[in-house]
Amino acid sequence: MSIFDGQRLPAEKLGLDWEGIRRGVYSDKYFVNIAQLLQTLSQQGYTYAGKHGRLSPEQAAHARLGDAYVEMQWFTRRPGTTVVAGVDIALAILRGATGFWEGEQFISTAEALQVWAIEDGDVVTYHGDPQQVQPVLRVRGRYRDFGPLETVTLGYLTRASRVATNTYQILQASRGKPVLFFPARFDLPAVQALDGYAYALGVQRYNHDFGANVKPFISTDAQGAWWGGKGGGTTAHAYLACFLGDIPEAMLAFARTLPPEVPRIALVDFNNDCARDAVKVLEAMFAEYRRLKEAGKPEEAARFRLFGVRLDTSGDLRDQGLQPLGDPALDLGVNPRLVWQVREALDRAWEQWHLPPEWREEARRYCQDVKIVVSGGFKPEKIERFERLRVPVDFYGVGSWFYDNHGPTNTDFTADVVRVRLGDTWYDMAKIGRRACDNPNLRRVW
């Protein structure tokens, strides 16, 4: 359940392989083996007969270990603050795959569990003390029924929380300027719905904490499948190649053909002269915009309003419109000097057009309203530098960095059994160095 809308992700929307999950196909094999072993011990009526456990013989007497009833907690294991996502998926898996097999029939025992969870979008912090963790999930039940689900639930929590946390961090770096979500090409299509959901949660968490109203921008429809988002984007270098490198002609065809709700964003680095080509596109689009307005066709004219230009210069190239300074940070790729040059060229383009007096003010606004989108190797450090220098960027496009998972971006989760129940009594049973912990945001789920 997201803290932002109070809605739980429905299990049927997740597209999970229930057969595979229930059979342990996705679980570390030792969990599956242990569950099968405990089930066999239960069928044999095995009771504890050891001498070296932590409990006294009186406490452990007649303990049916095959039916061990335990308390397990899920938590982050690396120092830092994590925007948690994937709780709903973990809960769906526990509800849909807790149980055991009798021959070819799966017997669900999910309703026998006791489950507490925080909500997607909550935040947890780990300061490095393994005895002071903040659980995101707590489950009590017969271990062999849900133990093999540890691998799968941890995987979803880690992956989703990584993307949500990285989204939150990069929005902090951009100071709330929108960040376009472009990592789809860097991983399998099967993860897009999860990643897009986690990205949207990260955006919502940023808005919640900073009183902002940043909108999520995704690139594929699949990324919005769980929350109703739709893919968007700019144009592609391949599209410009189809138009023989003629960016103005390509954008005119784009504007004439695609629905007006699709933003007209021109990719202007194809010929490695961003400012020149940005002005050429601007002039061509405005000319058609003006022609249609003067013809009394304002709705058609709106198709030719240029929303923005995108700079995506390769990191090993210097835009030919820039004089070399000998410093790669100042010369190569999308750099502050290039963005300032493009901004000035856009803002002043109208001054060179032959316009009647009644069109000059509208032309000025048309040019100065065009946004600048930058992409190509952007991550928090680079974005922070751009923002510190007040580079006139309106949108940042970010790709593979959303999957970063080291240092402060590490969101790895783990899980521990921390207590066992014998009769009506609970006994602490965490491995040395760990213990049962609490989180005030945990709520009883079922």
Backbone hydrogen bonds, N-H to C=O, Kabsch-Sander energy under -0.5 kcal/mol:
donor,donor_aa,acceptor,acceptor_aa,energy
2,S,7,Q,-1.5
3,I,120,D,-2.2
5,D,2,S,-0.5
6,G,2,S,-2.3
13,K,10,P,-1.6
14,L,11,A,-1.4
18,W,16,L,-1.4
21,I,17,D,-2.5
22,R,18,W,-2.7
23,R,19,E,-1.7
24,G,21,I,-1.1
25,V,20,G,-2.4
26,Y,20,G,-0.5
27,S,24,G,-1.1
31,F,28,D,-1.3
32,V,28,D,-1.2
33,N,29,K,-3.0
34,I,30,Y,-2.2
35,A,31,F,-2.2
36,Q,32,V,-2.3
37,L,33,N,-2.6
38,L,34,I,-2.9
39,Q,35,A,-2.2
40,T,36,Q,-2.1
41,L,37,L,-2.5
42,S,38,L,-2.4
43,Q,39,Q,-2.2
44,Q,40,T,-1.7
45,G,41,L,-0.6
45,G,42,S,-1.1
46,Y,41,L,-2.4
48,Y,63,A,-2.4
60,A,56,S,-2.5
61,A,57,P,-0.9
63,A,60,A,-1.9
65,L,63,A,-1.4
66,G,46,Y,-0.5
67,D,64,R,-1.7
68,A,65,L,-1.8
69,Y,421,R,-0.6
70,V,68,A,-0.6
70,V,141,G,-2.7
71,E,419,R,-2.4
72,M,139,V,-2.9
73,Q,416,D,-2.4
74,W,137,L,-2.4
75,F,414,T,-2.6
77,R,412,D,-2.5
80,G,126,Y,-2.5
82,T,124,V,-3.1
84,V,82,T,-0.8
84,V,122,D,-2.8
90,A,86,G,-2.3
91,L,87,V,-2.7
92,A,88,D,-2.3
93,I,89,I,-2.3
94,L,90,A,-2.4
95,R,91,L,-2.5
96,G,92,A,-2.2
97,A,93,I,-2.2
98,T,94,L,-1.0
99,G,145,D,-2.0
100,F,107,I,-2.0
102,E,105,Q,-3.1
103,G,101,W,-0.5
105,Q,102,E,-1.9
107,I,100,F,-3.6
107,I,105,Q,-0.5
108,S,106,F,-0.7
109,T,98,T,-1.8
110,A,98,T,-0.7
112,A,109,T,-1.8
113,L,110,A,-1.8
114,Q,140,R,-2.5
116,W,138,R,-2.9
117,A,443,R,-2.5
118,I,136,V,-2.2
120,D,1,M,-1.0
121,G,84,V,-3.3
122,D,119,E,-2.3
124,V,82,T,-2.1
126,Y,80,G,-2.3
132,Q,129,D,-2.5
136,V,74,W,-2.6
137,L,74,W,-1.0
138,R,116,W,-2.7
139,V,72,M,-2.5
140,R,114,Q,-2.7
141,G,70,V,-2.0
143,Y,68,A,-2.8
145,D,142,R,-1.5
146,F,142,R,-0.9
146,F,143,Y,-0.9
147,G,143,Y,-3.3
149,L,146,F,-1.7
150,E,147,G,-2.0
151,T,148,P,-0.5
153,T,149,L,-2.5
154,L,150,E,-2.5
155,G,151,T,-2.1
156,Y,152,V,-2.1
157,L,153,T,-2.3
158,T,154,L,-2.9
159,R,155,G,-2.5
160,A,156,Y,-2.3
161,S,85,A,-0.6
161,S,157,L,-2.2
162,R,158,T,-2.1
163,V,159,R,-1.9
164,A,160,A,-2.5
165,T,161,S,-2.8
166,N,162,R,-2.5
167,T,163,V,-2.3
168,Y,164,A,-2.1
169,Q,165,T,-2.5
170,I,166,N,-2.4
171,L,167,T,-2.0
172,Q,168,Y,-1.7
173,A,169,Q,-1.9
174,S,170,I,-2.0
175,R,171,L,-0.5
175,R,172,Q,-0.8
176,G,171,L,-2.3
177,K,174,S,-1.1
180,L,178,P,-0.5
180,L,396,Y,-3.3
181,F,217,F,-2.9
182,F,180,L,-0.9
182,F,398,V,-2.8
186,F,183,P,-2.3
187,D,184,A,-1.2
191,V,188,L,-1.7
192,Q,189,P,-1.7
195,D,191,V,-2.7
196,G,192,Q,-2.8
197,Y,193,A,-2.0
198,A,194,L,-2.4
199,Y,195,D,-2.6
200,A,196,G,-2.2
201,L,197,Y,-2.0
202,G,198,A,-2.3
203,V,199,Y,-2.2
204,Q,200,A,-2.4
205,R,201,L,-2.6
206,Y,202,G,-2.0
207,N,203,V,-2.5
208,H,204,Q,-2.6
209,D,205,R,-2.4
210,F,206,Y,-2.3
211,G,207,N,-1.1
212,A,207,N,-0.9
217,F,179,V,-0.6
219,S,181,F,-0.7
224,G,221,D,-1.4
225,A,222,A,-1.6
227,W,224,G,-1.0
228,G,224,G,-2.0
229,G,224,G,-0.9
232,G,218,I,-2.4
235,T,265,I,-0.6
240,L,236,A,-1.7
241,A,237,H,-2.1
242,C,238,A,-1.8
243,F,239,Y,-0.9
244,L,241,A,-1.9
245,G,240,L,-2.8
246,D,243,F,-2.0
247,I,245,G,-1.3
250,A,246,D,-2.2
251,M,247,I,-2.4
252,L,248,P,-2.2
253,A,249,E,-2.2
254,F,250,A,-2.1
255,A,251,M,-2.6
256,R,252,L,-2.2
257,T,253,A,-1.8
258,L,254,F,-2.4
262,V,259,P,-1.9
265,I,263,P,-1.2
266,A,264,R,-0.5
266,A,308,G,-2.5
268,V,266,A,-0.7
268,V,310,R,-2.1
272,N,269,D,-1.8
277,D,273,D,-2.5
278,A,274,C,-2.7
279,V,275,A,-2.0
280,K,276,R,-2.0
281,V,277,D,-2.5
282,L,278,A,-2.4
283,E,279,V,-2.6
284,A,280,K,-2.2
285,M,281,V,-2.8
286,F,282,L,-2.5
287,A,283,E,-2.1
288,E,284,A,-1.6
289,Y,285,M,-2.3
290,R,286,F,-3.2
291,R,287,A,-2.3
292,L,288,E,-2.2
293,K,289,Y,-1.9
294,E,290,R,-2.6
295,A,291,R,-1.1
296,G,293,K,-1.6
297,K,292,L,-2.7
301,A,297,K,-2.4
302,A,298,P,-1.8
303,R,299,E,-0.5
303,R,300,E,-1.1
304,F,301,A,-2.1
305,R,302,A,-1.3
306,L,304,F,-0.8
307,F,264,R,-1.7
307,F,305,R,-0.6
308,G,264,R,-2.0
309,V,371,K,-2.4
310,R,266,A,-3.4
311,L,373,V,-2.8
312,D,310,R,-0.5
317,L,314,S,-1.9
319,D,317,L,-0.5
319,D,331,D,-0.6
320,Q,272,N,-2.3
322,L,319,D,-2.2
330,L,327,D,-1.6
331,D,327,D,-2.0
332,L,328,P,-2.1
333,G,314,S,-1.0
333,G,317,L,-2.8
334,V,313,T,-0.6
335,N,333,G,-1.0
339,V,335,N,-1.9
340,W,336,P,-2.5
341,Q,337,R,-2.2
342,V,338,L,-2.5
343,R,339,V,-2.7
344,E,340,W,-2.5
345,A,341,Q,-2.2
346,L,342,V,-2.6
347,D,343,R,-2.6
348,R,344,E,-1.8
349,A,345,A,-0.7
349,A,346,L,-0.8
351,E,348,R,-1.3
352,Q,349,A,-1.9
353,W,350,W,-1.4
355,L,353,W,-1.1
359,W,356,P,-2.1
360,R,356,P,-0.7
360,R,357,P,-0.9
361,E,357,P,-0.6
363,A,359,W,-2.4
364,R,360,R,-2.3
365,R,361,E,-2.3
366,Y,362,E,-2.6
367,C,363,A,-2.3
368,Q,364,R,-2.4
369,D,365,R,-1.6
370,V,367,C,-1.1
371,K,307,F,-2.8
373,V,309,V,-3.1
373,V,371,K,-0.5
374,V,395,F,-2.2
375,S,311,L,-2.0
376,G,397,G,-0.5
382,K,379,K,-0.5
383,I,379,K,-2.6
384,E,380,P,-3.3
385,R,381,E,-1.7
386,F,382,K,-2.3
387,E,383,I,-2.7
388,R,384,E,-2.6
389,L,385,R,-2.0
390,R,387,E,-1.0
391,V,386,F,-2.7
393,V,391,V,-2.7
394,D,372,I,-2.5
395,F,372,I,-1.7
396,Y,178,P,-2.2
397,G,374,V,-3.2
398,V,180,L,-2.3
398,V,396,Y,-0.5
402,F,399,G,-1.7
403,Y,400,S,-2.3
404,D,401,W,-2.3
409,T,406,H,-2.2
410,N,407,G,-1.8
414,T,75,F,-2.6
416,D,73,Q,-2.1
418,V,71,E,-2.8
418,V,416,D,-0.6
419,R,71,E,-1.3
420,V,427,Y,-2.3
421,R,69,Y,-2.9
422,L,420,V,-0.5
422,L,425,T,-2.5
425,T,422,L,-2.0
427,Y,420,V,-3.1
429,M,418,V,-3.2
430,A,418,V,-0.7
434,R,431,K,-2.2
435,R,130,P,-0.5
442,L,439,N,-2.4
443,R,117,A,-2.1
445,V,115,V,-3.5
446,W,115,V,-1.1
